[in-house]
Amino acid sequence: MGYQLSDGTKLPLDVAFTTPDGVQRPANFLRLSTERDRELLGITWVADTSNNYDARFYWGVDNPKQLNDEPAVDEDGNELGYTQTGLKTLWKAKQDEIAASLLAPSDWRVVKELEINSSFSAAKTAYPTKWQTYRAAVRTACNTRQTEIDACSDVAALKELLFGSPTIDQQQTDADGNGVTKTVTLQRVQTDSEGFNVVDENGEDVLEDYTVEQPVMETVANPNIATAWPDPVE
């Protein structure tokens, strides 16, 4: 865990460093600065995830599980005569389970209409449209999600598809596709021609304004997550 600049440069505590604006920051800057000070300079706190992994998709750190179904082999590469199930097959089966759980609460409605009507067509006509629409939407969502699972090229993409954040933050772009930025005014300690801090008559550092360009961010729907299940019928 630790602080780092926007370009990934790590910033150890109690060590002076230079920010992208060219200003030398003192060794105690990270301890004394506010969260807002660091945010304006693009300094973020990054948690150590080197030993974290999702056991549903990985055997260990940087050790993904098998994605596709493949023939099982022995240590010499000889096929053993059966197929080793991959993550795609497992998670597609999970979608069937989810769909069944969503349909189960209204199954009785279907049975009721079949029992009290003289034919299937009559039962279908009598069955409330909103429930027909909902149940069809569940089946469609299930099929679509399974197709999306099949389209994943690696384990990371599969995990993002199923458990990624609904929204992501990204830099806004203009009509030409260029990143939009804004001018932000910050303050820094004024230095003289020899690089020493300028102080006032009371011995306090003299601050000066300067500007930097920062990206304008926006929150958008994550394009890499699976199709949502339909909302339940009231």
PyMOL commands that set and color helices and strands:
alter all, ss='L'
color gray80, all
select helices_A, chain A and resi 29-32+35-40+87-116+120-126+129-150+155-163
alter helices_A, ss='H'
color red, helices_A
select strands_A, chain A and resi 2-4+10-11+17-18+24-25+44-46+58-60+63-64+70-73+79-84+167-171+181-189+207-215+217-221
alter strands_A, ss='S'
color yellow, strands_A
deselect
rebuild
show_as cartoon
